[in-house]
Amino acid sequence: MKARFADAAKSLFEIPGGPRVDFTAPAGEAALAAADSVSWRVFKNPVALFVGGVTAVILELAEPRVRTGVWEHSSFRTDPLTRLKRTGLAAMVTVYGARSVAEAMIAGVGRQHARVAGTTPDGTAYRADAVELLDWVQATASFGFMGAYHALAQPLSRADRDRFYAEAAPAARLYGALGAPTSEADWEVQLAAMLPRLERSDIVLEFLGLMRAVKVAGPLSRLQHPLIRAAVGLVPAPVRDVLGLGREWLPRPLELPVIRAAARLADRTPIPGAPPWEASVRMGLPGNWLYRR
């Protein structure tokens, strides 16, 4: 069972025909986040990454300028799973990649953002490299990934949750998110400030429909719809209210215990060849080092 789970989980990191990043090189070069960081602990868990990634996208799509930029300038409509995998790979490089590799990748993302601009349906101008929007995207990603791990895999203390936000700051600044939250309290302030700007959109429902329709590999496919409902359940209640995501979108009875069991299994299941394993090897540690902690 563990072997099948590991194979299925590894497929979440792999993009057919996409880039292959060697997380073992250069040997000994540190990442933007330290090997003993909360971030390394959280991002090794593919269940939390899938759920947290969907949560983050829902929050992003609630902001009309971000929503328009994402929907009109990315492949979410046509290939949502590959788009999420690319986002996941970028997160893996940001957290586990050697600093020089991560910095080069982030610079490339910045150049792509600089080319994206337009207007929302109501005529509001936006630029993908606007600091306010980059701050929101960074904040939603941190909240989604950490929140999913905390709720489903292993509870994190308030101090560890604050550490997680703070550990993201160096990478966030490289991405151009100069005001991204560095603590849970910062996130709560940012959410409260952004809430009046969020709005309902059929695009959120379209995204969720697309995510329900795509095929996820292996044993995780049997949990696909419950995992999506778990992601909606992590969205703060005031945002769900704005988006019109009612009880029908929330986890059903007995689903959360099953999802938690899967997330905890993932937390104990090393995945040879996956970024957390390779990054540990690069730092002179056993590949399964993160799974012993």
DANOR-V938958 format. One record per helix or strand. SS is the DSSP state (a for helix, b for strand). FROM is the first residue (numbers start at 1). LEN is the number of residues. If there is no record, write none. Layout:
BEGIN
<<SS | FROM | LEN> <SS | FROM | LEN>>
END
This chain:
BEGIN
<<a | 2 | 10> <b | 31 | 1> <a | 38 | 6> <a | 46 | 16> <b | 63 | 1> <a | 64 | 10> <a | 80 | 17> <b | 98 | 1> <a | 99 | 16> <b | 117 | 3> <b | 125 | 3> <a | 131 | 23> <a | 158 | 10> <a | 169 | 7> <a | 184 | 12> <b | 198 | 1> <a | 202 | 12> <a | 218 | 17> <a | 237 | 7> <a | 247 | 3> <a | 255 | 13> <a | 275 | 8> <a | 289 | 4>>
END
